[in-house]
Amino acid sequence: MGLAVRRLTLHDWRCFEERTIDLAAGLNVFCGPNATGKTNAVEALQLLTAGTSFRHPRTDELVRDGAQSARAAARLAGDGRVVDVCCLCTPGKRRTFERNGKPARPADLSATLMSVLFTPDDLTLIKGSAKARRDELDDFGAQANASFRKVVRAYGRAVDQRNRLLKDPLMDEGMLAAWDAAVALGGATLLRARMALFERLRSKMCEIYARVGTESLEGRYDCTLGPEAHGLSRDELRDLFLDRMERTRAEELRRGMTLSGPHRDDVTFILGGRDVRSFGSQGQQRSVVLAWKMAEVAIAAEVVGEQPLLLLDDVMSELDERRRVALTEFVGGRIQTVVTTANLQYFPSDLLGDAQVVEFGERGLDA
């Protein structure tokens, strides 16, 4: 089965003074009332596997009130390997990570064991902003490939610098040409990687959607450089990008921003010839999101060569019975899964019989 989290230890972490949780290789259910720390434990697991948190907290927010520092640690084991990872937090300082006692970067953690997180906020992924969909693709790509993470960050910095220059009334033409080149090359590199990733996800999503929906799902990457961008090499994309910037120069100067590129792209999903975002029912939109998350799990296994950790934070209450069944059948016993819930009745009794149920009974500071 590959690496799996066997133990999570929290010290002065958010609402926990001390808590140790042993995890099974299959399904783990964190059960208890709201505000007992279930989501805090899930957040720690995400930080220790993805190197980031969906809450985007400041370091001091991870430290329990009155404590000087906080520590979250996990032991990963499987296939004869044991890996210890931890996150150390001190107010006023950047959080730091270790792997087997040595300093580590966030990217090192996801290279050890990837995780896929599914929260109620993700259920608005389809009808939400284009940025949310871009971020979902880029965050997953950054976990799967350290080079993808670097390209995303480098491109973002280049666009920010170019935008500042476009706003500068004393802008130097030679300097702008230099940033044109940097943005075009970085954008072409990111665009190639992102479109390839989306194609893999799209293929899996359409296959998986057939199990949870009744219609045939289609997906499309909407590139601001135009449909001709699909299938081009990096150098061809760079040249297309440079040409677009030249043709929109006056408008970009007027608005003070870079108007084309991966930072403005989107993806569209279609059912029955209609855009799911505009015409899909809430149930259809949620089914597409569910298929997206399941596809991430499948692609993560292909990329890393072993199953990722699946984190499901309070989503069972947001799904109807048919989609809960589809999700639990997909997970089965093959994928290490941590799911939070206030109600065990969302799970079939036979599934709970093989699960590790962890009780969260004492009321914490927040959930």
C-alpha positions in Angstrom: 0.0 0.0 0.0 3.0 2.3 0.3 3.6 4.9 3.0 0.7 5.8 5.3 0.4 8.0 8.4 0.5 5.8 11.4 0.6 8.3 14.2 -0.2 12.0 14.6 1.2 13.9 17.7 0.1 17.4 18.5 1.7 19.6 21.2 0.2 23.0 22.0 -1.3 22.9 18.5 -4.3 25.2 18.2 -6.8 23.9 20.8 -4.7 20.8 21.8 -2.4 20.8 24.7 -1.3 17.2 24.0 -3.0 14.8 21.7 -1.7 11.6 20.1 -3.8 9.9 17.4 -3.0 6.4 16.0 -4.2 6.0 12.4 -5.2 2.9 10.4 -4.0 2.3 6.9 -7.6 2.5 5.6 -10.5 4.6 6.8 -10.2 6.8 9.9 -13.2 8.7 11.2 -12.7 11.7 13.5 -16.1 11.9 15.2 -17.4 14.4 17.7 -19.4 17.6 18.1 -18.4 20.8 16.4 -15.6 22.9 18.0 -13.7 19.8 19.4 -10.7 20.1 17.1 -11.4 17.7 14.3 -10.5 20.2 11.6 -7.4 21.3 13.6 -6.1 17.7 13.4 -6.9 17.5 9.6 -5.1 20.8 9.1 -2.0 19.4 10.9 -2.1 16.3 8.6 -2.3 18.5 5.5 0.6 20.7 6.7 2.7 17.5 7.3 2.0 16.1 3.8 1.3 19.1 1.5 3.5 21.6 3.4 0.6 24.0 3.4 -2.8 24.6 5.0 -6.2 25.3 3.4 -6.8 27.9 6.1 -3.6 29.9 5.3 -2.9 30.7 8.9 -0.3 32.9 10.4 2.2 31.0 12.4 1.0 32.4 15.8 -2.5 31.2 15.0 -1.3 27.6 15.1 0.1 28.0 18.7 -2.3 27.3 21.6 -3.2 30.4 23.6 -0.6 30.9 26.4 2.0 28.5 24.8 5.4 29.5 23.6 5.5 27.3 20.6 3.6 24.4 18.9 4.6 21.2 17.3 2.8 18.8 15.0 4.5 15.5 14.1 3.6 12.4 12.1 5.2 9.0 11.7 4.8 7.6 8.2 5.4 3.9 7.6 5.0 1.3 4.9 6.9 -1.0 2.5 9.7 -1.3 5.1 10.2 2.4 5.4 9.7 4.8 8.4 9.7 8.5 7.9 9.2 11.1 10.7 8.0 14.6 9.7 7.2 17.5 11.9 6.1 21.2 11.8 7.5 23.6 14.4 5.8 26.9 15.1 7.0 29.9 17.1 5.0 33.2 17.2 6.7 35.9 15.3 8.8 33.4 13.2 8.2 31.4 10.1 7.1 27.9 10.7 9.8 25.3 9.9 9.6 21.6 8.9 11.8 18.6 9.5 12.0 15.2 7.9 13.8 12.5 9.9 15.3 15.2 12.2 16.7 17.3 9.3 15.4 20.6 8.0 13.0 20.2 5.1 11.2 22.4 2.6 7.4 22.2 2.2 8.0 20.6 -1.2 10.0 17.8 0.5 6.9 16.7 2.5 4.6 16.3 -0.5 7.4 14.3 -2.2 7.3 11.9 0.7 3.5 11.5 0.9 0.9 13.6 -1.1 -2.5 14.5 0.3 -5.8 15.5 -1.3 -8.1 17.7 0.8 -11.9 18.0 0.3 -13.8 20.6 2.3 -17.3 22.0 2.1 -15.7 25.2 0.5 -14.6 23.0 -2.4 -18.2 22.3 -3.3 -18.4 25.8 -4.7 -15.4 25.2 -6.9 -17.4 25.0 -10.1 -19.7 28.0 -9.5 -17.0 30.1 -7.8 -14.3 32.3 -9.3 -11.9 31.4 -12.1 -9.1 32.0 -9.6 -10.4 29.2 -7.4 -10.2 26.7 -10.3 -6.7 28.0 -11.3 -5.5 27.7 -7.7 -6.9 24.1 -7.4 -4.9 23.1 -10.5 -1.7 24.8 -9.5 -1.9 23.7 -5.8 -2.2 20.1 -6.9 0.5 20.5 -9.6 2.8 22.0 -7.0 2.4 19.0 -4.7 2.9 16.5 -7.5 6.0 18.2 -8.9 8.5 20.5 -7.2 9.4 22.1 -10.6 5.7 23.0 -11.1 5.7 24.8 -7.8 8.8 26.9 -8.8 7.3 27.8 -12.2 4.0 29.0 -10.6 5.9 31.2 -8.2 8.4 32.6 -10.7 5.5 33.4 -13.2 3.5 35.1 -10.4 6.5 37.3 -9.5 7.2 38.2 -13.1 3.6 39.2 -13.7 3.6 41.3 -10.5 6.8 43.1 -11.6 5.4 43.7 -15.1 2.2 45.1 -13.7 4.1 47.5 -11.5 6.0 48.7 -14.5 2.8 49.1 -16.5 1.5 51.4 -13.8 4.7 53.5 -13.6 4.2 56.8 -15.5 8.1 56.9 -15.9 8.1 53.4 -17.4 11.3 52.6 -19.4 10.5 50.8 -22.7 13.7 48.7 -22.5 12.8 47.5 -19.0 9.2 46.7 -20.1 10.6 44.6 -23.0 12.8 42.6 -20.6 9.7 41.8 -18.4 7.7 41.0 -21.5 10.3 38.3 -22.3 10.3 37.0 -18.7 6.5 36.8 -18.5 6.2 35.2 -21.9 8.7 32.5 -21.2 7.4 31.8 -17.7 3.8 31.9 -18.9 4.6 29.5 -21.8 6.3 27.1 -19.4 3.4 27.2 -16.9 0.8 27.0 -19.6 2.3 23.8 -21.1 2.5 22.2 -17.7 -1.0 23.2 -16.6 -2.7 22.2 -19.8 -1.0 18.8 -19.6 -2.1 18.4 -16.0 -5.7 19.4 -16.8 -5.9 17.0 -19.6 -4.9 14.1 -17.3 -7.4 15.3 -14.7 -10.1 15.9 -17.3 -9.8 12.3 -18.6 -10.1 10.8 -15.2 -12.9 13.2 -14.2 -15.0 12.2 -17.1 -14.5 8.5 -16.4 -15.3 9.0 -12.7 -18.3 11.2 -13.3 -20.0 8.4 -15.1 -20.2 6.6 -11.8 -21.8 9.5 -9.8 -23.8 11.3 -12.5 -26.2 10.4 -15.3 -24.9 12.6 -18.1 -21.6 12.5 -20.0 -19.1 15.1 -18.7 -16.8 17.2 -20.9 -14.1 19.5 -19.9 -12.2 22.4 -21.6 -9.2 24.5 -20.8 -10.0 28.1 -21.7 -6.8 29.9 -22.6 -6.6 33.7 -22.9 -4.1 33.3 -25.7 -6.8 31.7 -27.8 -7.7 28.2 -28.9 -4.6 28.1 -31.1 -2.5 27.8 -28.0 -3.4 24.1 -27.5 -0.8 21.7 -28.8 2.0 24.3 -29.3 5.5 23.9 -28.1 6.9 26.1 -25.3 8.7 28.3 -27.8 5.6 28.6 -29.9 3.6 29.6 -26.9 6.2 32.2 -25.9 6.1 33.8 -29.3 2.3 33.8 -29.2 2.4 35.4 -25.8 4.8 38.1 -27.0 2.6 38.8 -30.0 -0.5 39.1 -27.8 1.3 41.6 -25.4 2.4 43.7 -28.4 -1.2 43.8 -29.8 -2.7 44.7 -26.4 0.0 47.1 -25.3 -2.1 50.2 -25.3 -4.9 48.6 -23.3 -2.5 47.1 -20.8 -0.9 50.5 -20.2 -4.3 52.1 -19.8 -5.3 49.5 -17.2 -2.0 48.8 -15.7 -2.1 45.1 -15.8 -1.1 42.0 -17.9 -4.3 41.0 -19.7 -3.4 37.6 -21.1 -1.7 34.5 -19.7 -2.2 31.6 -17.3 -3.1 34.0 -14.4 -6.3 34.8 -16.3 -7.2 31.4 -17.8 -10.1 29.2 -16.7 -11.6 25.8 -17.2 -15.1 24.9 -18.2 -17.1 21.7 -17.7 -20.1 20.8 -19.9 -23.0 18.5 -19.4 -25.5 18.0 -22.2 -23.9 20.8 -24.2 -24.4 23.4 -21.4 -21.9 25.0 -19.1 -22.2 23.4 -15.7 -21.2 26.7 -14.0 -24.1 28.6 -15.5 -26.8 26.0 -16.1 -26.0 23.0 -13.9 -28.0 22.2 -10.9 -26.4 22.3 -7.4 -26.3 18.4 -7.5 -24.6 18.4 -10.9 -22.0 21.0 -9.7 -21.3 19.0 -6.6 -20.9 15.8 -8.6 -18.3 17.5 -10.9 -16.4 18.6 -7.8 -16.5 15.1 -6.4 -15.2 13.7 -9.6 -12.5 16.3 -9.6 -11.3 15.3 -6.2 -11.4 11.6 -7.0 -9.4 12.3 -10.1 -6.8 14.1 -8.1 -6.4 11.0 -5.9 -6.0 8.8 -9.0 -3.5 11.1 -10.6 -1.5 11.5 -7.4 -1.2 7.7 -7.2 0.1 7.6 -10.8 2.6 10.5 -10.2 4.1 9.3 -6.9 3.6 5.6 -7.4 1.6 5.1 -4.2 -1.8 6.2 -2.9 -2.0 9.7 -1.3 -3.6 10.6 2.0 -7.3 11.6 1.5 -8.6 14.2 3.9 -12.4 14.8 4.0 -13.3 17.6 6.3 -17.0 17.6 7.1 -18.1 17.0 3.6 -20.3 13.9 4.2 -23.1 16.2 5.7 -23.0 18.3 2.5 -23.5 15.4 0.1 -26.7 13.5 -0.5 -26.8 9.7 0.1 -26.0 8.8 -3.5 -22.9 10.9 -3.6 -21.8 9.7 -0.1 -22.1 6.1 -1.3 -20.1 6.9 -4.5 -17.4 8.5 -2.4 -17.2 5.7 0.2 -17.1 3.1 -2.6 -14.3 5.0 -4.3 -12.3 5.1 -1.1 -13.0 1.5 -0.2 -10.1 0.1 1.8 -7.4 1.0 -0.8 -6.8 4.6 0.2 -5.8 5.9 3.6 -8.6 8.3 4.4 -9.3 10.7 7.3 -12.9 12.0 7.4 -14.4 14.3 10.1 -18.1 14.0 11.0 -20.5 14.7 13.8 -22.7 11.9 12.7 -21.6 8.3 12.2 -24.9 7.4 10.5 -23.5 8.9 7.3 -21.4 5.7 7.0 -22.5 2.1 6.2 -22.2 -0.2 9.2 -19.9 -2.6 7.3 -17.6 0.3 6.4 -17.4 1.4 10.0 -16.6 -2.1 11.1 -13.3 -1.9 9.3 -12.6 1.8 10.3 -10.6 3.4 13.0 -13.0 5.7 14.9 -11.3 8.5 16.8 -13.5 10.3 19.3 -13.2 14.1 19.8 -15.2 14.6 23.0 -13.7 17.6 24.9 -14.7 20.9 23.6 -11.8 22.8 22.0 -11.2 26.5 21.1 -12.2 26.1 17.5 -13.0 23.4 14.9 
